[in-house]
Amino acid sequence: MPSLLTGPDGRARCAWVGDDAEYRRYHDEEWGTPLHGDRALFEKMALEGFQAGLSWITILRKRPRFREVFAGFEPEAVAAFDESDVERLMGDAGIIRNRAKIEATIGNAGLVRDMAEGELDALMWSFAPAPTARRPGEFADVPAVTPESTAMSKELRRRGFRFVGATTMYALMQSAGMVDDHIEGCWRAAELG
């Protein structure tokens, strides 16, 4: 598989985008762009947890419904969910109906709610590695796990968070711009510097 793909607009992009318009939008507007804020990072954590074992495009397509049924991923609201909410979510075909992931999201929301404002943001960003002078030349150069994502996962687990494995946390780091894995030659690589 090539590492770059030229889209219908003539721009070279990371090839994982394929020809899907939503993936293209996500790649161009979100992936690798620094994201801050406890609510926003809690949402990323929750969605990355739901993604485990599935493709990210599945989550992207279901994200509007996830946001609707999970109260906009406001930690205080989600932390207040009870067993009737779990059953409501288990019956909603618009999301991933996995009881363990739903319960983990509710439990994780309670942990975020109990943190000081800005604490989740500061904690997660404390694991962001220093930017590297060299960007990946091809997909084979992009890791699935790094020492930083492993350390983030361990600390989150120590604090009681669930569905925050090292691979899942590296995907979050990429998505939230803590690392920039746009392939050399991708138009976003040039834009982000």
PyMOL commands that set and color helices and strands:
alter all, ss='L'
color gray80, all
select helices_A, chain A and resi 15-17+21-29+38-51+56-69+71-73+75-79+83-90+99-113+119-125+139-141+147-158+166-175+187-192
alter helices_A, ss='H'
color red, helices_A
select strands_A, chain A and resi 4-6+12-14
alter strands_A, ss='S'
color yellow, strands_A
deselect
rebuild
show_as cartoon
